[in-house]
Amino acid sequence: MKRKRVLVVGLDCAPPELLFDQFAEELPNIGGMFDEGVHARMRSSHPPITIPAWMVMATGQSAGRLGIYGFRHRRPGTYNDIWLASSRSIRAKTVWDILGELKKKVVVVGVPPAYPPKPVNGALITCFMTPNANKEYTYPTTLKREVEGLVGEYIFDAVFRTEEKEKLLKQVYKMTKQHFTVLKYLAKSKPWHFFMFVEIGLDRVHHAFWKFFDKNHHLYTPGNKYEDAMRDYYRFLDREIGGLLKLTDKDTSVVTVSDHGAKRMKGAFCINQWLTENGYLTLKKPPPPGTSLAEAEVDWPKTQVWGWGGYHGRIFFNVEGREPQGVIKPKNYESFRDQIMRELKNIEGPRGEKWDTKTYTSEEIYPNGVGDYPDLTVYFDDLSWRSAGTLGYNSCYLLENDRGPDDAVHSRYGVFLYFDPKRRLGGERIRDVNLMDFAPTVLKTLGAKVPDDMEGRVIEEVV
């Protein structure tokens, strides 16, 4: 091997604007790697959300190749029958799978989707998607007893869509502290060549506290109690990372990455409300505010289009021969799709402001796509507006998320920071890189052959 070990610090949702710029001088441990390493913006996947992004990173393959387009997916030939992504959904080999086959020891903690646990050549703890600590969540199974002997009941996540902010902060700090206690234990007690973890707490803090921090947020209140909550968590996280770094040696390269970035949410756009008002989605009777599409009485033989909510919008067409009660003729599919794309791009904000909405066909972003991809993928105002799937409102615009408090949306660029204690790279910023470049770069760093089916490329500046 060219180098003995690689430690991967995964920070879910970390944006370069905060980690590299606004908070950089307050983070001595990350900042030290920043000054002596190289860094770049890392372009996320389509869509830029936790799932599929971490697996795109880990496999070097696009979401289309993986067949993973979000947390939930539609079963073919249905309207509301869905399945949820899990570790079983990932059939491509990950970095740690490949290294394990080469007899290299690995430690993997919290990289979603990791539940249920799969065998690895080393140790694995599942992610925030784990139902609860009563389930088997480690590989080997005996590792669970070690974890619980160390910290008690393992905490996978914190409920962030809540108005109980004080309670949430305590939960996130407790969870993160516990995670790093376990990480340091694993780093000291287990043999490893590759060690990767993802801390979900940062994502939860962003979504729960962005409006308290960002003076340009439409819900910001000057002098509020939680104005420094995000900044304080970044400092805390940096200290915990510093404690882990002390357990590494000069033969350990450290790669800090995030799956996507974050920015303030301007509001939520009710896609199904808009489709109803424009005659593309027909209901048998008006639903009460906040009704999900599954609960609404949809007149499917009179419906052409429906949508799903989320940080991006997924648009599905009711195609004859594909859906049970399809109405769009296959021969008219492309012309109809072009019409819908034009209309979506022309949507303006609540005060008539122009939006920078991005619409994508499956052929554009999933040229080799498999599985249940949508007919269209939409980023309202370039992701500044969340897509709300619920119905029954007097307006298509909501000031807040329709599924509970949420202050932030995702942005297309996360972070990439590479640090090698044996090389002084001078804090250089390199060109933007892609999530898919992570896996081949790590493999080459560890002297392993890069598989031909990886779509990413080696970041030559760091190996």
C-alpha positions, -999 to +999 in steps of 0.1 A: +000+000+000+012+035-007-002+046+027-013+026+056-046+041+066-074+065+056-098+081+081-129+096+065-148+122+085-183+124+072-203+155+081-238+152+068-251+184+052-218+204+057-217+234+033-184+248+021-198+283+028-197+275+066-170+249+070-145+266+047-154+302+051-177+316+078-167+293+107-132+282+095-112+304+120-132+290+149-125+254+141-088+247+149-088+210+142-106+212+108-088+244+102-054+228+107-062+203+081-076+230+059-043+250+061-021+221+054-042+200+030-062+207-002-099+214-004-127+217-030-164+220-033-178+185-039-207+183-063-235+162-049-257+136-066-290+139-083-309+144-061-286+161-035-300+143-005-286+119+021-299+089+002-286+083-024-256+107-019-235+087+006-238+056-014-229+074-046-198+085-027-190+050-013-195+031-046-183+056-072-215+051-091-243+075-099-278+073-084-292+061-117-267+032-118-276+023-082-313+027-088-316+048-057-334+081-060-343+091-025-355+075+008-387+062-008-395+048-042-427+040-061-434+004-069-439+000-107-475+001-118-488+017-087-497+052-075-492+051-037-474+018-030-438+027-019-407+009-007-379+024+014-342+023+007-321+001+030-287-015+029-303-043+009-310-019-019-273-013-025-260-040-048-228-023-060-196-028-040-186+000-016-151+011-009-150-010+023-163-041+004-135-038-021-109-032+006-122-061+027-118-084-003-081-073-003-079-084+033-077-048+045-095-041+078-123-016+079-144+003+104-177+018+091-201+038+114-233+055+104-230+056+066-265+055+053-283+034+043-265+009+066-295-009+082-298-039+084-260-045+090-240-063+063-209-083+069-176-064+066-139-073+071-139-055+104-166-036+124-198-019+113-225+001+131-256+011+113-271+046+106-299+069+116-324+047+096-321+020+122-356+016+138-343+014+174-315+000+196-334-033+202-326-043+166-293-059+156-273-029+145-237-041+144-214-064+126-203-086+141-233-090+164-210-091+194-200-055+188-234-044+201-225-056+236-193-037+234-211-005+224-238-008+250-212-016+277-195+017+267-224+041+263-256+023+272-285+024+247-270+037+214-286+068+199-290+068+161-308+101+155-327+131+170-362+142+161-354+176+145-388+187+132-400+200+166-406+233+183-390+219+215-356+234+206-340+231+240-348+195+242-335+189+207-302+206+214-297+183+244-305+153+223-281+162+195-252+170+219-258+138+238-260+118+206-229+133+191-209+129+223-219+093+224-210+087+188-175+101+193-170+080+224-177+049+204-156+062+174-126+067+197-131+033+212-132+016+178-102+036+166-081+024+195-094-011+199-099-024+164-074-029+136-081-008+106-068+005+073-100+023+064-122+040+089-153+060+079-181+075+099-210+099+092-222+123+119-259+131+113-261+157+141-249+185+118-278+179+094-303+180+123-288+213+136-290+229+102-326+220+096-337+229+131-317+261+138-310+278+104-336+305+108-322+315+142-287+320+127-292+334+092-301+371+092-314+368+056-339+340+065-375+351+062-382+339+097-351+353+114-357+373+146-328+395+158-314+387+192-331+353+195-321+327+221-306+303+195-286+328+174-254+310+181-267+274+183-253+264+149-219+281+155-216+265+190-223+230+176-197+235+149-172+243+176-182+213+197-180+190+166-145+203+159-134+195+194-148+160+191-130+155+157-098+168+173-101+141+200-104+114+173-075+129+152-052+125+183-056+087+178-042+088+143-006+087+132+016+101+105+006+072+082-031+082+083-046+104+056-078+122+067-106+130+042-134+152+054-165+151+032-202+159+031-230+145+010-244+179+001-246+214+013-273+235+030-289+269+027-319+288+041-353+276+030-374+303+015-406+283+019-424+253+005-441+251-029-472+228-030-466+209-062-498+189-061-518+220-052-504+236-083-511+206-105-547+206-093-552+243-100-538+238-134-560+208-143-533+181-143-544+164-111-581+159-104-597+153-070-631+138-064-637+163-036-617+191-019-595+178+009-587+196+042-554+215+044-524+193+048-539+162+032-513+138+017-518+125-018-523+090-004-552+103+017-568+124-010-595+111-032-577+113-065-597+107-097-570+088-115-587+083-149-589+122-151-554+128-137-523+133-159-496+142-134-488+139-097-459+148-075-439+139-044-426+164-018-391+167-004-361+189-008-366+183-045-398+175-064-404+142-081-430+143-109-448+113-122-469+110-153-500+088-156-491+070-188-514+046-206-501+011-205-477+019-176-500+030-148-532+011-139-554+040-151-530+058-174-543+085-197-512+100-214-507+083-248-471+070-251-468+087-285-476+121-268-452+115-238-423+136-249-444+166-261-464+165-230-433+163-208-418+193-226-450+213-219-449+204-182-412+214-180-419+248-196-447+255-172-427+244-142-398+266-152-422+296-156-435+293-120-428+326-101-426+333-064-454+345-042-446+381-050-441+375-087-403+372-083-385+351-110-373+317-099-343+298-111-361+265-113-342+235-127-361+207-144-345+174-155-357+145-175-346+110-164-325+107-196-306+139-186-296+129-151-300+091-151-288+080-186-280+045-173-308+046-147-325+015-134-355+010-112-381+035-102-369+069-113-395+098-118-405+112-151-392+146-140-370+159-112-375+195-102-354+219-080-378+248-073-358+280-074-326+259-075-336+241-043-343+273-023-380+262-021-389+228-008-414+207-027-446+201-006-467+171-016-497+178+006-530+194-006-559+215+005-544+249+008-556+283-003-522+290-018-494+271-034-469+288-012-462+279+025-439+299+048-427+267+064-424+230+056-456+211+055-443+182+076-430+201+106-405+228+114-376+229+090-354+260+083-330+248+057-329+231+023-301+213+005-276+228-019-257+212-047-222+214-032-208+198-002-172+197+010-140+178+002-109+183+024-078+161+021-050+161+047-019+140+047+004+145+077+034+136+056+027+162+029+023+199+032-001+209+004-005+245+016-042+248+019-047+249-019-082+250-033-085+227-062-112+226-089-146+213-080-148+175-075-177+150-077-191+127-051-182+098-074-145+108-073-143+099-036-142+061-040-116+058-067-094+084-049-095+065-016-088+032-033-058+046-051-046+062-019-046+028-003-029+011-033-060-007-045-071-011-081-100+011-091-128-011-106-137-003-142-174+002-133-167+032-111-180+064-128-158+087-107-122+095-114-091+097-092-085+132-078-049+134-090-040+164-068-042+143-036-026+110-045 
